[in-house]
C-alpha cells in the first residue's frame, strides 16, 4: 500500500475510532514498515521478554517476513497496517516506537499517545530536513507527517541534541539522550565462533576477524579496495599468514561489486545473512569503513578502526556532514595496499596509537555506555503513570 492510501485510511479510522488509546499497548516499526531491524527491533525484544504488563506489536507489511517472524516469535506479536483492522490496532496503542517513519501516516497522531522516534544512528551526515537533496514539497510533507507527530526523538549524547533538533525542526527539549537499544548487545560477551559458524557453517582456521562496511554511494559504485597497487593474491596471502578473515558488508545493490573479491578468507556478510549487524559488532577485532556511522557504534567496543575515504571531497560535497570529518574519524587512512595491510596487522596485534583519539570521539557521541532498553522503558512507564495520576485528580 502507498503512503497516500495509508494516510487516507488512517484519517478515516481516526474519526471512526472513539476509544482512547491504551497506554499499555506499544507498537514498534522500522524502515517502510517492512523491516525487522534497528533500535525498534531490539527494544521490542526487550519489552516482549521483560514487560509483562505491556502488549507489544511489531508492524511488518512484508507478508513473507511477517510469516517468518511469527513462526519464530509467535504470530500474536506481528501485525500489518495495510487493512483497516491493522490500522485500528495501531491507533488503539498508547505508545509508538519507530526507527524510521511511522507505523501509520497522518496528522495529529500524537494526541493521547507517546510517539518516540528512536532513530537509527548518529547523524554524522546531513539527515532529514538538513539533507540538501530534499525537495521543498518533501520538506513540507516530512515536517507535517513526521516531525510534528513525534513526542520525542532519541539520541546518544548532548553533542547531538542541537543537530537532531535542527534536523527534525523540533525544540531541543524534545530531543532525549537515552541511547540506542540496538547497542545493548555490544556490551554482551558474544561468541565469534558461534555467530560466524551459524552464518557460514565451515570457515578456515582463523584468529582475527575484520569487518569492512563501506557507505553506499548514489553517484557510482564503491571502490572497495581503493589502491592503485591492489593485488588480490597478495591480500589472500596476507590473510592466510595472519589467520585473518575479512567480511565485506555492502548495500544490497552492490553485492555484484563484491563478488570479484570473494575468496576463502574474504566473505560477504550482506543483509541476506545478517539484516542488522549491530548486535554482534563486538565479535570483530577491527572495523574498516569510510563515512558510515557504524563506526560510532563500534567505538563502544574500544577496538581499532581504519578509514578509507578515497572520494571524500565528492561524497561530502554531495551529502554534507554535521561535523568535520577528519576531527571525528579516529584511525589511520591508508592510501596504498601496503599501508592498508600494515594497518590491519599492527592494529590487530595491539600496536595501536589511536586509542586516546577513539576515546575522545567516543565521549563526544556515546554518553550512554551501558544497556539502555530498560531505562527507556522505565522512563515511558513513568510518563504513563504521571498521566494517569493527572486524569484521576
C-alpha positions in Angstrom: 0.0 0.0 0.0 1.2 3.5 -0.8 1.7 6.1 1.9 -1.1 8.3 0.4 -3.6 5.5 0.7 -2.4 4.6 4.2 -2.8 8.3 5.2 -6.4 8.4 3.9 -7.3 5.1 5.6 -5.7 6.3 8.9 -7.6 9.6 8.9 -10.9 7.8 8.3 -10.1 5.3 11.0 -9.2 8.1 13.4 -12.6 9.7 13.0 -14.4 6.3 13.4 -12.4 5.2 16.4 -13.7 6.8 19.6 -11.9 4.8 22.3 -8.9 6.2 24.0 -5.5 4.6 23.1 -4.4 2.0 25.7 -1.0 3.2 27.3 0.0 -0.4 27.9 -0.3 -1.4 24.2 3.0 -0.5 22.5 3.6 -0.6 18.7 7.0 -0.8 17.1 8.0 -0.1 13.5 11.1 0.4 11.3 12.0 1.2 7.8 9.0 1.4 5.4 7.2 -0.9 7.9 8.7 -3.8 6.1 11.9 -4.4 8.1 12.7 -6.0 11.4 15.8 -4.0 12.4 17.4 -1.1 14.1 16.6 0.2 17.5 12.9 -0.7 17.3 13.7 -4.4 16.9 15.9 -4.5 20.0 13.6 -2.5 22.2 10.7 -4.7 21.1 12.5 -7.8 22.0 13.3 -6.4 25.4 9.7 -5.4 26.1 8.4 -8.8 24.9 10.7 -10.6 27.3 10.6 -8.2 30.3 7.5 -6.1 30.5 4.6 -8.5 31.2 2.2 -5.6 31.8 2.7 -4.3 28.2 1.2 -5.8 25.0 3.8 -5.3 22.2 3.2 -5.4 18.5 5.7 -5.0 15.6 4.4 -3.7 12.2 5.7 -5.8 9.3 3.9 -5.3 6.0 6.1 -7.8 4.1 3.9 -10.9 4.1 6.8 -13.3 3.9 8.8 -11.7 6.6 5.8 -11.5 8.9 5.2 -15.2 8.5 8.8 -15.9 9.2 8.9 -13.8 12.3 5.5 -15.2 13.5 6.9 -18.7 13.3 10.0 -17.7 15.3 8.5 -15.5 18.0 4.7 -16.0 17.9 2.1 -14.7 15.5 0.4 -12.6 18.3 3.3 -10.1 18.0 3.3 -9.2 14.3 0.7 -7.0 12.6 0.2 -5.2 9.3 -1.1 -1.7 8.6 -2.5 -2.3 5.1 -6.0 -3.0 6.2 -8.5 -1.1 8.4 -8.1 -3.8 11.0 -4.4 -3.4 11.3 -4.6 0.4 11.4 -7.2 0.2 14.2 -4.8 -1.9 16.3 -2.1 0.7 15.8 -4.5 3.6 16.6 -5.5 1.7 19.8 -1.9 1.8 21.1 -0.9 4.5 23.5 2.8 4.2 22.7 4.6 4.0 19.4 8.3 3.4 18.9 9.8 3.8 15.4 13.3 3.8 13.9 12.3 5.5 10.7 8.9 6.9 9.7 5.7 5.9 11.4 3.6 2.7 11.7 0.7 4.6 10.0 0.6 8.0 8.3 -1.5 11.0 9.3 -1.6 14.3 11.1 -2.4 14.9 14.8 -1.3 11.4 15.7 0.5 12.2 19.0 -2.8 13.3 20.7 -3.4 11.0 23.6 -0.3 8.9 22.9 3.5 8.9 23.0 5.3 8.6 19.7 9.0 8.1 20.2 11.5 8.2 17.3 14.4 6.0 18.4 16.2 6.8 15.1 18.9 4.5 13.7 22.3 6.0 14.2 24.4 9.0 14.8 23.9 11.8 12.2 27.4 12.4 11.0 25.9 13.2 7.6 23.1 15.6 7.0 19.8 13.9 7.6 16.1 14.7 7.4 15.3 18.4 6.9 19.1 19.2 6.8 19.6 17.0 3.8 20.5 19.4 1.0 18.9 17.0 -1.6 15.5 17.1 0.0 13.0 18.8 -2.3 10.7 21.6 -1.0 7.5 19.6 -1.2 9.2 16.7 0.6 10.3 19.0 3.4 6.7 20.1 4.0 5.5 16.5 4.0 8.3 15.4 6.3 7.5 18.2 8.8 3.8 17.7 8.9 3.6 13.9 8.8 6.8 13.0 10.8 8.3 15.8 12.8 5.0 17.3 14.1 3.9 13.8 15.3 7.0 12.9 17.4 6.6 13.3 21.1 10.4 13.0 21.4 13.4 12.0 19.4 16.1 9.8 20.9 19.9 10.4 20.5 23.1 9.3 22.2 24.8 12.5 23.5 24.3 16.2 24.4 26.6 17.0 21.4 23.9 15.7 19.1 20.9 17.4 20.7 21.1 20.6 18.6 21.9 18.6 15.4 18.8 16.3 15.9 16.6 19.3 16.8 17.6 21.2 13.7 17.4 18.0 11.5 13.8 17.4 12.6 12.8 21.0 13.2 11.7 20.3 16.8 12.5 22.1 20.1 15.7 20.9 21.7 13.8 19.8 24.8 12.1 17.2 22.6 15.4 15.5 21.9 16.3 13.0 24.6 19.8 11.5 25.4 18.5 7.9 26.0 20.9 5.9 23.9 20.3 3.2 21.3 18.7 -0.2 22.2 20.5 -1.8 19.3 23.8 -1.2 21.1 22.8 -3.1 24.2 24.2 -6.4 22.8 27.6 -4.8 22.2 28.1 -5.0 25.9 27.4 -8.7 26.0 30.0 -11.5 25.6 29.2 -12.8 22.1 31.0 -15.9 20.7 32.7 -15.1 17.4 32.9 -18.8 16.6 29.2 -19.4 17.3 27.8 -16.4 15.4 30.0 -16.8 12.3 29.6 -20.6 12.4 25.8 -20.2 12.4 26.0 -17.8 9.5 28.6 -19.6 7.3 29.0 -23.1 8.6 32.5 -24.2 7.8 35.3 -21.5 7.8 39.1 -21.8 7.5 41.2 -21.6 10.7 41.3 -18.0 11.9 42.5 -15.9 14.9 41.2 -12.5 13.8 38.1 -11.2 12.1 37.8 -7.9 10.3 34.5 -6.2 9.2 34.6 -3.9 6.2 31.4 -1.9 5.9 31.6 1.0 3.4 28.8 3.5 2.8 26.5 3.3 -0.3 27.2 5.9 -2.9 24.3 7.1 -5.1 26.7 8.6 -7.7 28.6 5.4 -8.6 29.8 2.0 -7.3 32.1 1.8 -4.3 35.8 1.1 -5.0 36.2 -1.5 -2.3 40.0 -1.5 -2.2 40.9 2.0 -3.4 44.5 1.4 -4.1 46.3 1.7 -7.4 48.6 -1.2 -6.3 45.8 -3.5 -5.2 46.7 -7.2 -5.5 44.1 -9.8 -4.7 46.6 -12.6 -4.4 48.7 -10.6 -2.1 45.7 -9.9 0.1 44.8 -13.6 0.3 48.4 -14.5 1.2 48.4 -11.8 4.0 45.1 -13.1 5.4 46.4 -16.6 5.4 49.6 -15.7 7.1 47.7 -13.7 9.7 45.0 -16.3 10.1 42.6 -13.4 9.5 39.1 -13.4 7.9 37.7 -10.3 6.2 34.0 -9.8 6.0 32.6 -7.4 3.4 29.2 -5.7 4.1 27.9 -3.5 1.4 24.5 -2.2 0.4 22.4 -5.0 -1.3 22.6 -3.1 -4.6 26.4 -3.6 -4.6 26.5 -7.3 -4.0 27.7 -7.8 -7.5 30.5 -5.4 -7.0 31.8 -7.6 -4.1 32.0 -10.9 -6.0 35.3 -10.4 -7.7 37.0 -10.0 -4.3 35.5 -13.0 -2.6 37.7 -15.9 -1.6 38.3 -18.5 1.1 39.2 -15.7 3.6 37.2 -12.8 2.1 33.5 -13.4 2.8 30.3 -11.5 2.0 28.2 -10.5 5.0 25.2 -8.9 3.4 21.6 -8.3 4.6 20.6 -11.8 3.4 22.9 -13.3 6.1 22.5 -10.6 8.8 19.9 -7.9 8.3 21.1 -6.0 11.4 24.7 -6.4 12.3 24.9 -4.0 15.3 24.0 -6.7 17.8 27.3 -8.6 17.2 29.7 -5.8 16.2 31.8 -6.8 19.3 32.9 -10.1 17.7 35.1 -8.3 15.2 38.7 -7.4 16.0 38.8 -4.3 13.7 36.4 -2.3 11.6 37.1 -0.8 8.2 34.8 1.9 6.9 34.6 5.3 5.2 31.7 7.5 6.1 29.3 5.1 7.7 28.1 5.9 11.2 28.5 2.3 12.1 31.9 3.2 13.4 30.3 5.3 16.1 28.6 2.2 17.5 31.8 0.3 17.1 33.7 2.8 19.2 31.8 1.3 22.2 33.9 -1.9 21.8 37.2 0.1 22.3 38.6 -1.8 19.3 40.6 -0.2 16.3 39.1 1.4 13.2 40.7 2.0 9.7 39.1 4.6 7.3 39.2 4.5 3.5 37.8 7.9 2.4 39.2 7.8 -1.1 36.4 10.0 -2.5 35.9 12.3 0.5 35.5 15.5 -1.4 32.9 14.1 -3.9 31.0 12.3 -1.2 30.9 15.2 1.4 30.1 17.8 -1.2 27.0 15.8 -2.3 25.6 15.0 1.1 27.3 17.3 3.6 28.5 16.5 7.2 27.4 17.8 10.5 31.0 17.5 11.8 34.5 18.0 10.5 35.3 14.5 9.0 38.9 14.4 10.0 38.2 15.6 13.5 35.8 12.7 14.3 37.4 9.8 12.5 40.0 8.4 14.9 42.0 6.0 12.9 44.6 5.7 10.1 43.6 6.5 6.5 46.0 4.3 4.3 46.4 5.2 0.7 48.3 2.2 -0.6 47.8 -1.5 -0.4 51.0 -2.0 1.7 49.9 0.7 4.1 46.4 -0.9 4.4 47.8 -4.4 5.2 50.3 -2.9 7.7 47.4 -1.1 9.4 45.5 -4.3 9.7 48.5 -6.2 11.1 49.6 -3.5 13.5 46.2 -2.7 15.0 45.0 -6.3 15.4 48.4 -7.1 17.0 48.0 -4.3 19.6 50.3 -1.7 18.1 47.6 1.0 18.2 48.3 4.7 18.6 44.7 5.8 18.1 43.3 4.6 21.4 43.2 8.0 23.0 41.6 9.6 20.0 39.0 6.9 19.9 38.2 7.7 23.5 37.8 11.4 22.8 35.4 10.8 19.9 33.5 8.1 21.8 33.0 10.6 24.6 31.6 13.1 22.1 29.0 10.7 20.6 28.3 7.9 23.1 27.3 9.2 26.5 25.2 6.1 27.1 27.8 3.3 27.7 25.6 0.7 29.3 22.5 -1.2 28.0 19.7 1.3 27.8 16.5 -0.6 26.9 15.4 -1.0 30.5 16.0 2.7 31.2 14.0 3.8 28.2 11.0 1.6 29.2 11.2 2.9 32.8 11.0 6.5 31.5 8.0 5.7 29.3 6.2 3.9 32.1 6.9 6.8 34.4 5.3 9.2 31.9 2.3 6.9 31.6 1.8 6.7 35.4 2.1 10.5 35.7 -0.5 11.0 33.0 -2.8 8.5 34.7 -2.5 10.4 38.1 -3.4 13.6 36.4 -6.5 12.2 34.9 -7.6 10.7 38.3 -7.0 14.0 40.1 
